[in-house]
Amino acid sequence: MTEATRRAVFTISVDGGDVTGNFAPYLISMSIKLADGGKSDTFECTLDDAGGQIALPREGATLRATLAWADGGGRIEFEGKTDEPASEGSRGGGMILSLSAKAADMKGRGKAKKERHKDDATFEEAAKHFAEGSGFEVKIDGDLAKVKRDYWAMANESFFSWGARIAEELGATFKAMGGKAVFVPRNSGKSVSGQPLQTVRAEVGVNLINWRLSPVQNRARYRKARVRHYDRKEAKWNVEDVEIDGALDSDLVETVKAANKDNAKDRATANSEESKRGKGGGSITIDGDPAAQAQAPCVVAGVRAGIDGDYRITSATHTLSRGSGWTTQCELEQPQGAAGADGRKAGKQAGETGHRP
């Protein structure tokens, strides 16, 4: 069965009440965007509202949605709080109702600024301490939880702001979803639930609908991530360097400051990993694939030499619409393998195909 003939199914509930049957006759489109760390997953749907037949949900209602193929193979799930609904229309035209929701409650206690600190503690201990009173249960994957520092500080920051900042320092992905705050190592191949991510394949003639990819972009690419820190005992500045793979002949060095040696090592490694992701990328649209989510590996095939290869997904937007069915748009970066390298003979010039006339 081809993707074109498969049937996508969805569910929507508001404050625990199933409204799928109410929405289905009027649904124009719905989308679930699975964002990268530091950004909230979002839900949006557009309904034919010519008769004003859909009751408006209250602001901040709990909305849950799923999207899947009727014959199985995994599904996309979303849970969040609704924003203000919006009505659009015009004289002589139709009328539509737009509903949206965010996975992270941006009006909740996680936005309250606080002054806190934790001495001689692991990252997990500090994060749980800072999350107290925010309404979030902290989950930290693997060895990341064991990172230890003599001092952790929340300096007039909200839990959201602190989570994003410390994740950048440690080379992690931070996501707030419903009542959970999750930290997962960056580029680890794991989802925010800690489960291994499946590889998404985007192939011309199979499931690839359109693409725009540039695996090598003309922007700064650092050879080293360098972090300076001040050693109080020795009364001098010290430097921690981490080499960055795939920097070609660049001699650029990214330099930032850190509080101490441990922080410097963490930050240098994190900057190195982030620099690899910024090498190049672009976007693709494929037939609906529930495996597509932020940080999942993606293999592009059948486009051309220099473009085909391995990438990493930074965000995936799953859209179900009346006209197109279920499609998935993925933002890609961190090209690897053959991506960015045309392996054909170096003597070929632009425009030469090597074929005889």
Secondary structure, DSSP 8 states (H G I E B T S, - for coil): --TTT--EEEEEEETTEE-HHHHGGGEEEEEEEE--TTS--EEEEEEE-TT--S----TT-EEEEEEEETT-S-EEEEEEEE---EEEE-TTS-EEEEEEEESS-TTSGGG--EEEEEEEEEHHHHHHHHHTTTT-EEEE-GGGGG-EEEEEEEEEE-HHHHHHHHHHHHTEEEEEETTEEEEEETTSSB-TTS-B---EEEEBTTTEEEEEEESS-SS---SEEEEEEEETTTTEEEEEEEE-TT-TT---EEEEEESSHHHHHHHHHHHHHHHHHTT-EEEEEEE--TT--TT-EEEEESS-TTT-EEEEEEEEEEEEETTTEEEEEEEEEEEETTTT---S-TT--TT--S---
